Amino acid sequence: MSDLKKHYEEEIKKKLMSELNLKNPMAVPRVEKIVINVGAGEAVTNKGVLEKIQEQVGWIAAQKPVITKARSSVSAFKIRKGYPIGVKVTLRGKNMYFFLEKLINIVIPRFRDFRGISETNIDTYGNLNLGLNEQTIFPEIEYDKVDKMRGLQITVVTNAKDHAKGKKLFQELGIPFKA
């Protein structure tokens, strides 16, 4: 069991129950899944790029990602329905907690000119959305083996019903927000 999950079960859960005035322990906000997504528009012209992205996201997530396909055709971008255009992976259970712990303790402090995560990154349902400019922030990625800097999106999905409960959960987990 990861240290973050143990900390959540033993301390954060009780603290959130008392602060949010919840009587049912099942109503306490918790992290349900983490989705990592990388869009690759250049995959239309260069077929080998998706394997490289898939390999790098696999290193980051410690789980094999799937290749996503276009849902509809967009003529302006030369994309047809069914073309492979991205890579995503969904983390649950212990992989999710290990990734979240790595994100909080290692990756976020490595952001360039970091002053805290904006409160607007939490949506109205209490989910946290982070957009990263480069994949080299993660310690698993070797800078020499990167062919091109690519951004990735990380979505931390919770069962919180609103923005305030989601923010409170993320503050207790240790995610640094702007003052």
C-alpha positions in Angstrom: 0.0 0.0 0.0 1.3 3.4 -0.9 2.0 6.0 1.8 -0.5 8.4 0.3 -3.3 5.8 0.4 -2.5 4.9 4.0 -2.4 8.6 4.9 -5.8 9.1 3.2 -7.4 6.2 5.0 -6.1 7.0 8.4 -6.1 10.8 8.7 -7.5 12.6 5.7 -10.8 10.7 5.6 -11.6 11.5 9.2 -10.6 15.1 8.8 -12.7 15.6 5.7 -15.7 14.0 7.5 -15.6 16.5 10.3 -14.7 19.6 8.2 -17.4 18.9 5.6 -20.0 17.8 8.2 -20.6 14.4 6.6 -22.2 11.6 8.5 -21.8 8.9 6.0 -18.2 7.7 5.4 -19.0 6.8 1.8 -19.8 10.5 1.1 -16.2 11.6 1.8 -14.5 12.8 -1.4 -11.9 10.4 -2.8 -9.8 10.0 -5.9 -11.4 7.5 -8.3 -9.1 7.4 -11.3 -6.3 9.3 -13.1 -6.4 9.7 -16.8 -3.2 10.6 -18.7 -3.8 11.8 -22.3 -1.4 12.8 -25.1 -2.7 14.1 -28.4 -0.5 13.5 -31.4 -1.7 15.4 -34.5 1.4 14.5 -36.4 0.4 10.9 -36.2 -1.6 11.4 -39.4 1.6 11.9 -41.4 4.1 10.0 -39.3 2.9 6.6 -38.2 5.9 5.7 -36.0 5.3 8.6 -33.6 2.5 6.8 -31.8 4.7 3.9 -30.7 7.3 6.4 -29.3 4.6 8.3 -27.4 3.0 5.0 -26.2 6.4 3.9 -24.9 7.0 7.1 -23.0 3.6 7.3 -21.5 4.0 3.6 -20.5 7.2 4.6 -18.6 5.4 7.5 -16.9 2.3 5.5 -15.9 3.8 2.1 -15.3 1.0 0.7 -17.3 0.5 0.1 -21.1 -1.5 2.9 -22.7 -4.1 2.5 -25.5 -4.1 4.3 -28.8 -7.1 6.5 -29.3 -8.8 7.0 -32.7 -10.6 10.0 -34.2 -14.4 9.9 -33.6 -15.2 12.0 -36.6 -13.5 13.4 -39.7 -12.0 16.9 -39.7 -11.0 18.0 -43.2 -9.1 21.1 -42.0 -6.7 18.8 -40.1 -6.7 16.0 -42.7 -8.1 13.6 -40.1 -10.5 10.8 -41.1 -12.8 8.9 -38.8 -10.9 6.0 -37.2 -7.4 7.5 -37.7 -5.1 7.0 -34.6 -4.5 10.4 -33.1 -3.5 10.0 -29.5 -2.5 7.9 -26.5 -4.3 7.6 -23.2 -4.0 5.5 -20.0 -6.4 5.2 -17.1 -4.9 4.5 -13.7 -6.9 3.0 -10.8 -6.1 1.3 -7.5 -2.6 1.1 -6.3 -1.1 2.4 -9.6 -3.2 5.5 -9.2 -2.0 6.2 -5.7 1.7 5.6 -6.7 1.3 7.9 -9.6 -0.4 10.6 -7.5 2.3 10.4 -4.9 5.0 10.8 -7.6 3.1 13.7 -9.1 2.8 15.5 -5.8 6.3 14.8 -4.4 8.5 14.7 -7.5 6.9 16.1 -10.6 5.1 19.3 -9.4 8.2 20.7 -7.7 10.1 20.3 -11.0 7.7 22.7 -12.8 9.6 25.7 -14.2 8.8 29.0 -12.3 6.3 27.2 -10.1 4.2 29.3 -7.9 1.4 26.9 -7.2 -1.5 25.3 -9.1 -4.3 27.6 -10.0 -7.7 27.0 -8.3 -9.3 27.3 -11.7 -7.8 23.9 -12.6 -10.5 22.3 -10.5 -13.8 22.0 -12.5 -17.3 22.3 -11.1 -17.4 18.6 -10.3 -14.2 18.6 -8.2 -11.9 17.1 -10.7 -8.3 18.4 -11.2 -7.0 19.0 -14.7 -3.3 19.6 -15.3 -1.7 20.4 -18.6 2.0 19.8 -18.8 4.2 21.3 -21.6 6.8 18.6 -21.7 7.2 15.0 -20.7 10.8 15.4 -19.4 9.5 16.6 -16.0 9.0 12.9 -15.1 12.1 11.2 -13.8 11.5 8.0 -15.9 12.0 9.9 -19.2 15.6 10.3 -20.3 16.2 13.6 -22.1 18.5 11.9 -24.7 15.8 9.5 -25.8 13.2 12.2 -26.5 12.6 12.9 -30.1 10.2 15.8 -29.6 8.8 17.7 -26.6 5.1 16.8 -26.3 2.5 18.1 -23.8 0.3 15.8 -21.9 -2.9 16.2 -19.9 -3.5 14.7 -16.5 -7.0 14.5 -15.1 -7.5 13.4 -11.5 -11.2 12.3 -11.2 -12.9 12.4 -7.8 -16.3 11.6 -6.5 -16.6 15.1 -5.0 -19.9 16.7 -5.9 -18.6 20.3 -6.2 -15.6 22.5 -6.6 -15.2 23.3 -2.8 -15.1 19.6 -1.8 -12.7 18.7 -4.5 -10.3 21.6 -3.6 -10.4 20.5 0.1 -9.5 17.0 -0.9 -6.6 18.1 -3.0 -5.3 20.4 -0.3 -5.4 17.6 2.2 -3.5 15.3 -0.3 -0.8 17.9 -0.5 -1.2 19.5 -3.8 0.1 23.1 -3.6 -2.3 25.8 -4.7 -1.6 29.5 -5.3 -2.1 31.6 -2.2 
